[in-house]
Amino acid sequence: MSTVEATHLRTYGHFIGGRAVPPSDTTFERISPADGRVLATYTAGTRADALGAVAVARTAFDEGEWPHWTAMDRGRALLRCAGLMREHEEHLARIDAEETGKPIILARGDVAASIELFEYAAALAMTMHGEAHTALGDDCTAMVVREPAGVVGMIIPWNFPLLLLAQKLPFALGAGCTAVIKPAEFTSGTALELARLLTEAGVPDGVVNVVTGAGSVVGAPLAESPFVDILSFTGSTETGKRIVEASAGSVKRLSMELGGKAASVVFADADLDDALDGVLFGVFFNQGECCVSGARLLIQDSIADAFLSRLVEAAGRITVGGPLDEASELGPMIDAGHLANVLGHIDAARREGATVLTGGERLDGENWGRGHFVAPTILDGVGEESAAFQEEIFGPVLTVTRFSDVDHAIRLANATEYGLAGSIWTKNIDKALRVAREMRSGRVWVNTTIDGAPQLPAGGMKQSGFGREMGQAGFDEFTDVKTIQIRTGPRTRVFPNWTGGNR
């Protein structure tokens, strides 16, 4: 079994004003979720650090050159960064794989997708434009212009450290904004590496700043500060609610991608081989630590037993292993606390009457050492009122619920507070379009899952948040719309007695 050589211990400080700040005396370590090794040491930032970074980004926007660069020049800088990312692709992938625990084959895919996002955002930057209205009368011309919105705070989760940052940062930069980034404590490495590459690509000092540390310490000031114009957050719904409250005093614009509980809806007329592969990928991709994970299987009752028999057999063939193992398909949970949380959800489902068809336990023993591994788990007989059906488990755990017809499937798909994504498996186009339209989710996939392209916006409905990332809509999130109206010729007097002349 081939492996990738582990990356050496890394030591980082913040990245502020175009330079790497030396580590402070107060640091924290990232421990490998796979084997307990120390991977990296980071500065434990303070509130003052965060506000200092905001001040730098504010000055870079208000007094600096970046917002005034031509759209072509900003786009070229993003393309240069994409080229540098490609040169350092394996290094970036190793950092994310080690820190998240995800298999290296998945981390490489994240980096490749991140590069594509930079390239696409560069194209949008180069074509940034407004509107001209020339039919408002012979004496009136108007323009609707898009301008950079200002300083953007970005709070990034730990499950896709580089990819989810790339869904935000190049779009904000392409629009002419400056940024302060707060990566997750578990997975800060690639954000700092990316800031360095952007500076190398020619982005001016102070445009991109990274502050590491606890969310309650360095994330909260980004929500509270009146000098941050937009806050873009990806994370749990509960944390999102606290951010909304913290931002109220500054009345800033928010873009929030929050929790999810996606359904994979499999009808009897689906290509069942494709559906089997899609359901497995949808729930076990990235260890299930994915907001759009297909964690709920809704299966038509006429095919349920036969489909589940095949599903269990296939799940048993998934290769669980360390992140740098080329053969690994499923890695460990992010840390011991999350491991306990996932196992707690499984135990609670058992108590509520669910049947464990496979998995359901921690993988322990000499093959797993100190790693936080959970066996791929399938829970049958999960009712829609149960916690396992309703709550985001965020692990390699699939719940199974049977449905009878299309109406029943739609009701079950919408029977949670979340609305981030969902998948439909059927070869009946009428059925597919009806369910897709009635599914209250920001993204719906038909005969595919966890799919996408830089051109396609993503975001949630209901408790899964608001705002969009990627696509033209994701670019527009970081712009302000301004109307400029021009009258020509002599003005028709509204109050002629005041100013003279005729009305």
matplotlib code that plots the C-alpha trace (Angstrom):
import matplotlib.pyplot as plt

x = [0.0, 1.7, 1.8, 2.7, 5.6, 4.3, 4.8, 7.3, 6.1, 4.9, 5.0, 2.9, 2.1, -0.7, -0.4, -1.1, -0.2, 1.5, 3.9, 4.0, 4.0, 6.4, 4.5, 3.5, 4.3, 0.8, 0.2, -1.9, -1.1, -2.9, -2.9, -3.3, -6.8, -5.3, -2.4, -2.0, 1.2, 1.7, 1.3, 1.6, 1.8, -0.3, -0.5, -3.5, -4.8, -6.3, -9.2, -6.5, -4.9, -8.3, -9.1, -5.5, -6.0, -9.4, -7.7, -5.0, -7.7, -9.7, -6.8, -6.0, -9.5, -10.0, -6.6, -4.9, -4.7, -6.5, -10.1, -8.9, -7.1, -8.7, -10.9, -8.4, -5.5, -7.3, -8.2, -4.6, -3.5, -6.0, -4.8, -1.2, -2.3, -4.0, -0.8, 1.2, -1.5, -1.0, 2.8, 2.2, -0.7, 0.7, 1.9, -1.5, -3.2, -0.9, -1.6, -5.4, -5.2, -3.2, -5.1, -8.6, -7.8, -9.4, -7.8, -5.1, -7.0, -9.9, -7.6, -6.1, -9.6, -10.2, -7.1, -7.9, -11.4, -10.0, -7.8, -10.7, -12.6, -9.8, -9.7, -13.4, -13.4, -10.7, -12.9, -15.8, -13.5, -12.3, -15.9, -17.3, -19.7, -22.8, -25.8, -26.6, -30.1, -30.5, -34.2, -35.4, -36.0, -33.8, -32.5, -31.7, -29.0, -28.5, -26.0, -26.3, -22.7, -21.3, -18.6, -16.5, -18.4, -15.5, -13.8, -15.0, -14.6, -14.5, -14.9, -14.0, -14.9, -12.6, -14.0, -12.9, -10.3, -9.0, -12.1, -14.6, -12.2, -11.8, -15.6, -15.4, -12.0, -11.3, -14.8, -14.4, -10.9, -12.1, -14.7, -12.1, -12.7, -10.1, -10.3, -9.7, -9.8, -10.4, -9.7, -10.8, -8.4, -8.1, -7.2, -5.5, -2.5, -3.8, -5.3, -1.9, -0.2, -2.8, -2.2, 1.5, 0.8, -1.5, 1.1, 3.6, 1.1, 1.2, -1.9, -0.9, 0.0, -2.9, -5.5, -5.5, -5.0, -5.2, -5.7, -5.7, -7.2, -10.5, -13.7, -15.0, -11.8, -10.8, -14.0, -16.4, -14.7, -15.2, -19.0, -19.0, -16.7, -18.3, -15.2, -16.1, -18.7, -19.6, -19.2, -19.2, -19.6, -19.7, -20.5, -23.2, -26.6, -26.2, -23.0, -24.6, -27.4, -24.8, -23.1, -26.4, -26.8, -23.2, -23.5, -26.7, -25.0, -23.0, -25.8, -23.4, -24.3, -24.1, -23.8, -24.3, -24.0, -25.1, -26.1, -27.7, -29.4, -29.6, -31.9, -31.0, -34.4, -34.2, -37.3, -37.9, -37.4, -33.9, -30.8, -30.1, -26.4, -25.9, -28.1, -26.1, -22.8, -24.3, -25.8, -22.5, -20.5, -23.1, -22.8, -19.3, -17.5, -15.2, -16.1, -19.6, -18.1, -19.8, -22.7, -24.3, -23.7, -26.6, -27.1, -30.8, -31.6, -35.3, -36.0, -39.2, -40.5, -40.9, -37.1, -35.9, -34.8, -32.9, -31.3, -30.2, -28.7, -26.5, -25.7, -24.5, -22.3, -20.8, -20.2, -18.2, -15.7, -14.9, -11.2, -10.7, -7.2, -4.9, -5.0, -1.7, -2.5, -3.1, -5.6, -7.7, -11.3, -12.5, -10.5, -10.9, -13.2, -11.7, -11.1, -12.0, -14.9, -16.5, -15.8, -17.8, -20.6, -21.0, -20.9, -23.5, -25.9, -25.5, -26.3, -29.3, -30.7, -30.3, -32.3, -35.0, -35.4, -33.1, -31.4, -27.7, -27.2, -23.4, -20.8, -22.0, -18.8, -15.4, -12.6, -10.1, -7.0, -3.5, -4.6, -6.1, -3.9, -4.9, -7.0, -10.6, -12.1, -15.8, -16.9, -19.1, -22.6, -26.1, -29.1, -32.4, -35.9, -35.3, -38.5, -38.9, -39.4, -36.1, -33.0, -31.0, -33.4, -33.6, -30.1, -26.8, -24.6, -21.7, -20.1, -20.1, -23.7, -26.6, -30.2, -32.8, -36.5, -38.9, -41.6, -44.6, -45.1, -44.0, -46.0, -44.6, -41.1, -41.4, -42.9, -40.0, -37.4, -38.7, -39.3, -36.3, -35.4, -32.6, -32.6, -29.1, -29.1, -30.7, -30.5, -33.1, -32.6, -35.1, -35.3, -38.7, -38.1, -41.6, -41.1, -37.5, -38.6, -41.6, -39.6, -36.8, -39.2, -40.9, -37.7, -37.0, -33.2, -30.7, -29.2, -30.9, -29.1, -30.8, -29.0, -25.8, -24.8, -22.3, -21.6, -21.0, -19.0, -17.6, -20.4, -23.2, -24.2, -24.6, -26.4, -29.3, -32.9, -34.7, -32.2, -29.4, -28.8, -28.9, -26.7, -24.9, -21.3, -19.8, -21.4, -22.3, -24.5, -21.4, -19.4, -22.3, -22.4, -19.3, -20.5, -22.6, -25.1, -25.1, -27.5, -26.1, -28.7, -27.7, -30.0, -28.8, -30.1, -31.9, -33.8, -37.5, -38.3, -40.4, -40.8, -40.5, -41.4, -38.3, -35.8, -37.3, -38.2, -41.1, -42.3]
y = [0.0, 3.2, 6.3, 9.9, 11.2, 13.2, 16.9, 18.2, 20.2, 23.6, 26.8, 29.8, 33.3, 35.6, 37.0, 40.8, 43.6, 41.5, 39.6, 36.6, 37.8, 35.9, 33.5, 35.0, 33.5, 32.1, 29.3, 26.2, 22.9, 21.0, 17.3, 14.8, 13.2, 10.0, 9.3, 11.9, 13.5, 17.3, 18.7, 22.4, 25.3, 28.4, 31.8, 32.0, 35.4, 38.0, 40.4, 43.1, 41.0, 40.7, 44.4, 45.3, 43.1, 44.9, 48.3, 47.2, 45.9, 49.1, 51.3, 49.1, 49.6, 53.2, 54.5, 51.7, 50.9, 47.6, 48.8, 51.2, 48.6, 47.9, 44.8, 43.2, 43.8, 42.3, 39.3, 38.8, 38.8, 36.0, 34.0, 34.4, 33.1, 30.1, 29.3, 29.4, 27.2, 24.7, 24.8, 24.0, 21.7, 18.7, 20.8, 22.4, 19.0, 17.4, 20.2, 19.9, 16.1, 16.0, 18.6, 17.5, 13.7, 13.4, 11.0, 12.6, 11.7, 13.9, 16.7, 16.8, 17.2, 20.1, 21.9, 21.3, 22.7, 25.7, 26.5, 26.4, 28.8, 31.3, 31.0, 31.5, 34.5, 36.0, 35.8, 37.5, 40.2, 40.9, 41.2, 43.2, 45.8, 47.8, 48.9, 52.0, 53.3, 55.5, 55.4, 57.5, 60.6, 62.8, 64.7, 61.8, 59.1, 56.8, 54.2, 51.3, 50.6, 47.8, 48.9, 46.8, 46.6, 47.2, 45.1, 41.5, 39.3, 35.6, 32.8, 29.4, 25.9, 23.0, 20.4, 22.0, 24.6, 25.7, 24.9, 26.8, 29.8, 29.6, 29.9, 33.3, 35.0, 35.2, 36.5, 39.2, 40.1, 40.2, 42.7, 44.9, 44.2, 43.6, 40.7, 39.5, 35.7, 33.7, 30.0, 27.2, 26.4, 22.8, 23.7, 27.0, 26.0, 26.5, 29.9, 31.2, 29.5, 31.0, 34.5, 34.1, 33.0, 36.0, 38.4, 36.6, 37.0, 40.7, 41.5, 44.6, 44.4, 44.6, 43.3, 39.8, 39.2, 36.0, 35.8, 32.5, 31.5, 30.7, 31.9, 33.5, 35.6, 36.5, 35.7, 37.7, 41.0, 40.5, 40.3, 43.2, 45.7, 48.6, 48.7, 45.3, 45.8, 42.2, 39.0, 35.7, 32.7, 29.0, 26.8, 25.5, 27.1, 27.7, 29.6, 31.5, 32.7, 34.1, 35.9, 37.5, 38.8, 40.0, 41.9, 43.7, 46.7, 47.4, 46.5, 44.8, 42.6, 38.9, 35.8, 32.6, 29.0, 27.0, 23.4, 20.8, 17.5, 16.5, 13.7, 11.2, 10.2, 6.9, 5.9, 2.4, 3.5, 4.8, 3.3, 1.4, 0.8, 4.6, 5.3, 2.8, 4.5, 7.9, 7.2, 5.7, 8.7, 11.2, 10.1, 8.8, 11.5, 13.4, 11.1, 12.6, 15.9, 17.8, 20.3, 18.8, 15.2, 12.9, 11.8, 10.7, 7.9, 8.1, 4.8, 3.7, 0.8, -1.6, -1.8, -0.9, -4.4, -5.4, -2.0, -2.0, -5.5, -4.3, -1.0, -2.8, -5.1, -2.2, -0.1, -3.0, -2.6, 1.0, 1.4, 3.3, 4.6, 7.5, 10.7, 10.2, 6.6, 6.6, 3.7, 5.4, 6.3, 7.4, 9.0, 9.9, 12.4, 15.9, 15.4, 13.4, 15.6, 15.2, 11.5, 11.3, 13.4, 11.1, 7.9, 9.6, 10.2, 6.5, 5.3, 7.6, 6.3, 2.7, 3.7, 5.2, 1.9, 2.2, -1.0, -0.8, -2.6, -2.1, -0.1, 1.8, 1.8, 3.3, 1.5, 0.6, -1.5, -1.7, -0.7, 2.6, 3.6, 7.0, 7.9, 9.1, 6.6, 5.7, 2.7, 3.5, 3.2, 2.6, 2.9, 1.4, 2.2, 5.8, 7.7, 11.4, 12.5, 11.0, 13.1, 11.0, 12.1, 15.7, 16.7, 17.1, 14.2, 15.3, 11.9, 8.7, 7.8, 7.1, 7.0, 5.0, 5.9, 4.3, 6.2, 5.0, 7.5, 10.9, 13.0, 11.0, 11.4, 15.2, 15.5, 13.5, 15.4, 18.7, 17.4, 19.1, 22.7, 22.6, 23.3, 23.2, 20.4, 17.2, 14.4, 12.7, 9.3, 8.5, 8.1, 9.7, 13.3, 14.4, 13.0, 14.4, 18.0, 17.9, 16.7, 19.1, 22.1, 21.2, 20.3, 23.3, 23.3, 25.7, 22.9, 19.9, 17.2, 14.7, 11.4, 12.8, 14.2, 16.6, 17.8, 21.3, 23.8, 27.3, 28.8, 27.4, 29.3, 27.5, 28.4, 27.5, 28.0, 27.8, 27.3, 26.5, 30.2, 32.9, 34.5, 32.7, 31.6, 30.9, 31.8, 35.3, 35.5, 34.7, 37.5, 40.0, 39.3, 41.4, 44.4, 47.4, 48.6, 52.4, 54.3, 57.5, 59.6, 62.5, 65.2, 67.4, 70.7, 73.4, 72.3, 72.5, 74.6, 73.0, 76.1, 79.0, 81.7, 80.8, 80.7, 82.6, 81.2, 79.2, 75.8]
z = [0.0, -1.2, 1.0, 0.6, 2.7, 5.7, 5.8, 8.4, 11.4, 10.4, 12.4, 11.5, 12.8, 11.4, 7.9, 8.0, 5.7, 3.1, 5.4, 7.7, 11.3, 13.6, 15.9, 19.3, 22.7, 22.9, 20.5, 19.9, 18.2, 15.5, 16.4, 13.6, 13.9, 12.4, 14.6, 17.3, 15.9, 16.2, 12.7, 13.1, 15.6, 15.2, 16.9, 19.3, 18.1, 20.3, 19.8, 19.3, 16.5, 14.7, 15.0, 13.9, 10.8, 10.1, 10.4, 7.8, 5.4, 5.9, 5.0, 2.0, 0.8, 1.6, 0.7, -1.3, -5.0, -5.2, -5.6, -8.3, -10.4, -13.7, -13.8, -16.2, -13.9, -10.9, -13.0, -14.1, -10.5, -9.7, -12.7, -11.5, -8.1, -9.8, -11.5, -8.3, -6.6, -9.4, -8.8, -5.1, -5.6, -3.8, -0.9, -0.4, -0.7, 2.0, 4.4, 4.1, 4.1, 7.3, 9.2, 8.3, 8.1, 4.7, 2.2, 0.0, -3.1, -1.9, -0.8, -4.3, -5.7, -3.4, -4.5, -8.2, -7.7, -5.8, -8.7, -11.1, -8.8, -8.9, -12.7, -13.0, -10.6, -12.7, -15.7, -13.8, -12.6, -16.2, -17.3, -14.3, -15.7, -15.0, -17.1, -19.2, -19.6, -22.6, -23.2, -20.2, -22.3, -24.6, -21.6, -19.3, -19.2, -16.3, -15.2, -12.8, -11.6, -9.5, -7.0, -4.6, -1.3, 1.0, 3.7, 3.9, 6.9, 6.1, 8.7, 7.2, 8.6, 9.1, 6.7, 3.4, 4.4, 1.0, -1.1, 0.9, 1.2, -2.6, -2.9, -1.3, -1.5, -5.3, -5.9, -3.3, -4.6, -8.2, -7.2, -5.6, -1.9, 0.8, 3.3, 6.8, 7.0, 10.2, 9.3, 11.6, 14.5, 13.3, 9.7, 9.4, 7.2, 3.6, 4.3, 5.4, 2.4, 0.0, 1.5, 0.8, -2.8, -3.4, -2.3, -4.6, -7.4, -7.0, -4.8, -2.8, 0.8, 3.2, 0.8, 2.2, 5.9, 8.0, 11.7, 13.5, 16.8, 18.5, 16.9, 20.1, 20.3, 16.7, 14.9, 17.0, 16.2, 12.5, 13.2, 15.5, 13.9, 12.0, 9.8, 8.3, 5.5, 4.7, 6.8, 4.8, 7.1, 6.5, 9.6, 11.8, 12.1, 15.8, 15.3, 12.4, 14.7, 17.2, 14.3, 13.2, 16.8, 17.1, 13.7, 14.5, 16.0, 12.8, 10.4, 8.0, 5.1, 5.9, 3.6, 5.5, 4.5, 7.5, 8.4, 6.2, 6.3, 2.6, 1.4, -1.3, -2.8, -4.6, -6.7, -8.0, -11.6, -11.0, -12.5, -9.2, -9.9, -10.4, -7.3, -5.2, -6.1, -5.6, -2.2, -1.0, -2.3, -1.0, 2.6, 3.0, 0.9, 3.2, 6.1, 6.1, 7.3, 4.6, 4.8, 1.7, 2.7, 1.6, 5.2, 4.7, 2.3, 1.4, -0.5, -2.2, -0.2, -3.1, -3.7, -0.2, 1.1, -2.0, -2.4, 1.3, 1.0, -1.8, 0.0, 3.1, 1.1, -0.8, 2.4, 3.8, 1.0, 1.7, 2.6, 5.9, 6.4, 7.2, 5.2, 3.3, 2.4, -1.4, -1.0, 1.7, 0.9, 4.4, 7.1, 10.8, 12.5, 13.0, 16.7, 19.8, 20.7, 17.3, 17.4, 20.7, 19.2, 16.2, 18.3, 20.6, 17.7, 16.7, 20.3, 20.5, 17.2, 18.6, 21.6, 19.4, 17.6, 14.6, 13.4, 12.7, 9.4, 9.4, 11.3, 14.4, 16.3, 16.6, 14.8, 17.5, 17.9, 16.5, 13.0, 14.2, 17.1, 18.4, 15.4, 15.6, 13.1, 12.8, 10.7, 7.8, 9.4, 8.0, 10.3, 9.1, 10.3, 11.2, 11.7, 10.6, 14.3, 15.4, 16.2, 13.7, 10.9, 12.0, 13.3, 11.5, 12.6, 10.3, 10.2, 8.1, 9.2, 6.8, 8.0, 6.0, 5.8, 3.4, 1.4, -0.7, -3.5, -4.8, -2.4, 0.5, -0.7, -1.1, 2.4, 3.9, 1.9, 3.3, 6.8, 8.5, 9.3, 6.8, 3.1, 1.7, -0.9, -2.0, -4.6, -6.7, -8.4, -11.1, -14.9, -15.1, -16.2, -15.1, -11.6, -11.4, -12.3, -10.0, -6.9, -7.8, -7.9, -4.7, -2.7, -0.5, -1.0, -2.5, -4.7, -6.1, -8.0, -10.3, -11.0, -9.4, -6.0, -4.5, -8.0, -9.3, -11.3, -10.6, -12.7, -10.5, -7.4, -4.1, -0.9, 1.4, 2.3, 5.6, 8.5, 6.0, 5.5, 2.9, 0.2, -2.5, -3.3, -6.8, -10.1, -11.0, -7.9, -5.7, -7.4, -7.0, -3.2, -2.9, -4.9, -4.1, -6.7, -7.3, -9.6, -11.3, -13.1, -15.4, -16.8, -19.6, -21.0, -19.1, -16.0, -15.9, -12.8, -10.1, -8.1, -10.6, -8.0, -6.0, -8.7, -11.6, -15.0, -16.2, -15.0]

ax = plt.figure().add_subplot(projection="3d")
ax.plot(x, y, z, "-o")
ax.set_aspect("equal")
plt.show()
